[in-house]
Amino acid sequence: VAFRNITLYSGTVSGSAYTYAKCVNVKNNCNNIEFTGCRLYNIYSFSSVVTAPTQFTCFYNSGFTMNNLRMVNNIIMGSACGFYFLGNGSSNVRFDSNMVLYCDMYNVYVTNTSFSSFKGNIAEQRDASFLVPIAFIPYYFDNVNGDIIGNRAHAVNWKEGIHLSSLNNNFCFKVIENTEIYTGGQG
């Protein structure tokens, strides 16, 4: 199934953090899904920090296997987490040239996944004086393999620029190169 050049907006008229929906909510194992040139939007202009990535996210997979997922040249914007992906052994996942913007906790949160490609992405934190470093990590990877090439992250402040954990013989990054992670404030 291919989704190309569509906009999904999961905010509500009231703009309340408690009435968010998910733009994409994966509900079963699936293969060969593509999102290209799409815009996945959630509200990002309210005045408090959203810290529940399992409830407030643009793309949400709570543990289903998605082989051959392609996320290319999308704009993913707003909420606690832009791309929340508990992969459950997903393989051949391509995440390239995406802009993941204005998230409060994680821009990209991925576990138990093998990437065929993860390159050219941009992650930016929402800019607000009430955001605290303890709450924000642009790129979070646990039990993930593949290469990270040519990605950028910018934040007002953060806890970690990139989080890599549970790297073992089955899950590891071979190359991390041409990746730029910087902060514009404290952190």
NUSEZA-951834 format. One record per residue (C-alpha): residue in one letter; residue number from 1; x, y, z. Coordinates in nm, 2 decimals, decimal comma. Layout:
res	n	c1	c2	c3
a	NUM	X	Y	Z $
...
end
This chain:
res	n	c1	c2	c3
v	1	0,00	0,00	0,00 $
a	2	0,14	0,34	-0,10 $
f	3	0,04	0,67	0,05 $
r	4	0,18	0,96	-0,16 $
n	5	0,14	1,33	-0,11 $
i	6	-0,14	1,32	0,14 $
t	7	-0,19	1,53	0,46 $
l	8	-0,32	1,37	0,78 $
y	9	-0,39	1,61	1,06 $
s	10	-0,47	1,46	1,40 $
g	11	-0,54	1,78	1,60 $
t	12	-0,88	1,89	1,72 $
v	13	-1,06	2,21	1,71 $
s	14	-1,00	2,28	2,08 $
g	15	-0,62	2,21	2,05 $
s	16	-0,62	2,03	2,38 $
a	17	-0,33	1,79	2,44 $
y	18	-0,58	1,54	2,58 $
t	19	-0,78	1,52	2,26 $
y	20	-0,50	1,42	2,02 $
a	21	-0,53	1,14	1,78 $
k	22	-0,26	0,96	1,59 $
c	23	-0,22	1,03	1,22 $
v	24	-0,11	0,67	1,16 $
n	25	-0,18	0,40	1,42 $
v	26	-0,05	0,05	1,32 $
k	27	-0,29	-0,21	1,45 $
n	28	-0,15	-0,54	1,30 $
n	29	0,16	-0,69	1,14 $
c	30	0,20	-0,57	0,78 $
n	31	0,44	-0,56	0,49 $
n	32	0,52	-0,32	0,20 $
i	33	0,38	0,00	0,33 $
e	34	0,51	0,33	0,18 $
f	35	0,46	0,69	0,29 $
t	36	0,62	0,93	0,04 $
g	37	0,58	1,31	0,03 $
c	38	0,32	1,30	0,30 $
r	39	0,25	1,55	0,58 $
l	40	0,16	1,40	0,92 $
y	41	0,06	1,68	1,15 $
n	42	-0,03	1,70	1,52 $
i	43	-0,09	2,02	1,72 $
y	44	0,24	2,18	1,83 $
s	45	0,15	2,52	1,95 $
f	46	0,00	2,47	2,30 $
s	47	0,17	2,60	2,61 $
s	48	0,28	2,29	2,80 $
v	49	0,51	2,00	2,74 $
v	50	0,35	1,68	2,60 $
t	51	0,53	1,39	2,76 $
a	52	0,32	1,08	2,67 $
p	53	0,47	0,95	2,34 $
t	54	0,25	0,64	2,34 $
q	55	-0,06	0,86	2,34 $
f	56	0,05	1,17	2,14 $
t	57	0,24	1,08	1,83 $
c	58	0,21	1,13	1,45 $
f	59	0,32	0,78	1,35 $
y	60	0,26	0,50	1,61 $
n	61	0,35	0,13	1,60 $
s	62	0,30	-0,03	1,94 $
g	63	0,49	-0,35	1,86 $
f	64	0,38	-0,50	1,53 $
t	65	0,62	-0,63	1,27 $
m	66	0,63	-0,40	0,96 $
n	67	0,88	-0,54	0,70 $
n	68	0,96	-0,32	0,40 $
l	69	0,82	0,00	0,55 $
r	70	0,94	0,31	0,35 $
m	71	0,91	0,65	0,50 $
v	72	1,06	0,89	0,24 $
n	73	1,05	1,27	0,21 $
n	74	0,77	1,33	0,46 $
i	75	0,70	1,61	0,71 $
i	76	0,61	1,48	1,05 $
m	77	0,52	1,76	1,29 $
g	78	0,41	1,80	1,65 $
s	79	0,32	1,60	1,96 $
a	80	0,53	1,42	2,21 $
c	81	0,69	1,19	1,95 $
g	82	0,69	1,22	1,57 $
f	83	0,78	0,86	1,48 $
y	84	0,73	0,60	1,75 $
f	85	0,81	0,26	1,63 $
l	86	0,84	-0,06	1,84 $
g	87	0,95	-0,28	1,56 $
n	88	0,92	-0,63	1,70 $
g	89	1,18	-0,76	1,46 $
s	90	1,08	-0,54	1,16 $
s	91	1,33	-0,55	0,88 $
n	92	1,42	-0,36	0,57 $
v	93	1,28	-0,03	0,71 $
r	94	1,38	0,28	0,51 $
f	95	1,36	0,62	0,68 $
d	96	1,51	0,88	0,45 $
s	97	1,49	1,26	0,39 $
n	98	1,21	1,31	0,65 $
m	99	1,16	1,63	0,85 $
v	100	1,05	1,55	1,20 $
l	101	0,97	1,88	1,37 $
y	102	0,83	2,04	1,69 $
c	103	0,83	1,73	1,91 $
d	104	0,85	1,75	2,29 $
m	105	1,01	1,42	2,39 $
y	106	1,14	1,23	2,09 $
n	107	1,15	1,31	1,72 $
v	108	1,23	0,94	1,63 $
y	109	1,19	0,66	1,88 $
v	110	1,27	0,31	1,74 $
t	111	1,33	-0,03	1,90 $
n	112	1,38	-0,39	1,76 $
t	113	1,42	-0,28	1,40 $
s	114	1,67	-0,34	1,11 $
f	115	1,70	-0,03	0,88 $
s	116	1,79	-0,07	0,52 $
s	117	1,85	0,30	0,52 $
f	118	1,83	0,59	0,78 $
k	119	1,97	0,90	0,61 $
g	120	1,92	1,27	0,54 $
n	121	1,66	1,33	0,81 $
i	122	1,61	1,65	1,01 $
a	123	1,49	1,65	1,37 $
e	124	1,40	1,98	1,54 $
q	125	1,26	2,04	1,89 $
r	126	0,97	2,28	1,95 $
d	127	1,12	2,61	2,07 $
a	128	0,96	2,71	2,40 $
s	129	1,10	2,84	2,73 $
f	130	0,92	2,58	2,94 $
l	131	1,09	2,28	2,77 $
v	132	1,34	2,10	2,99 $
p	133	1,65	1,90	2,89 $
i	134	1,54	1,59	3,09 $
a	135	1,25	1,54	2,85 $
f	136	1,40	1,55	2,50 $
i	137	1,60	1,31	2,29 $
p	138	1,60	1,37	1,91 $
y	139	1,70	1,02	1,80 $
y	140	1,64	0,72	2,03 $
f	141	1,75	0,37	1,92 $
d	142	1,73	0,05	2,12 $
n	143	1,80	-0,29	1,96 $
v	144	1,84	-0,14	1,61 $
n	145	2,08	-0,20	1,33 $
g	146	2,17	-0,02	1,01 $
d	147	2,36	0,29	0,94 $
i	148	2,30	0,65	1,03 $
i	149	2,42	0,88	0,76 $
g	150	2,38	1,25	0,70 $
n	151	2,11	1,33	0,96 $
r	152	2,07	1,65	1,16 $
a	153	1,91	1,74	1,49 $
h	154	1,86	2,08	1,65 $
a	155	1,72	2,15	1,99 $
v	156	1,68	2,44	2,24 $
n	157	1,79	2,19	2,51 $
w	158	1,80	1,82	2,55 $
k	159	1,89	1,52	2,77 $
e	160	2,08	1,33	2,49 $
g	161	2,14	1,41	2,13 $
i	162	2,13	1,05	2,02 $
h	163	2,05	0,74	2,23 $
l	164	2,20	0,40	2,14 $
s	165	2,14	0,11	2,36 $
s	166	2,13	-0,27	2,37 $
l	167	2,37	-0,30	2,09 $
n	168	2,48	-0,66	2,04 $
n	169	2,57	-0,90	1,76 $
n	170	2,22	-0,91	1,62 $
f	171	2,15	-0,54	1,65 $
c	172	2,41	-0,27	1,59 $
f	173	2,50	0,03	1,38 $
k	174	2,79	-0,03	1,15 $
v	175	2,84	0,34	1,05 $
i	176	2,74	0,67	1,20 $
e	177	2,88	0,94	0,97 $
n	178	2,81	1,29	0,85 $
t	179	2,55	1,34	1,13 $
e	180	2,52	1,68	1,30 $
i	181	2,36	1,71	1,64 $
y	182	2,36	2,05	1,81 $
t	183	2,18	2,26	2,06 $
g	184	2,10	2,63	2,05 $
g	185	2,07	2,67	2,43 $
q	186	2,14	2,49	2,75 $
g	187	2,16	2,12	2,76 $
end
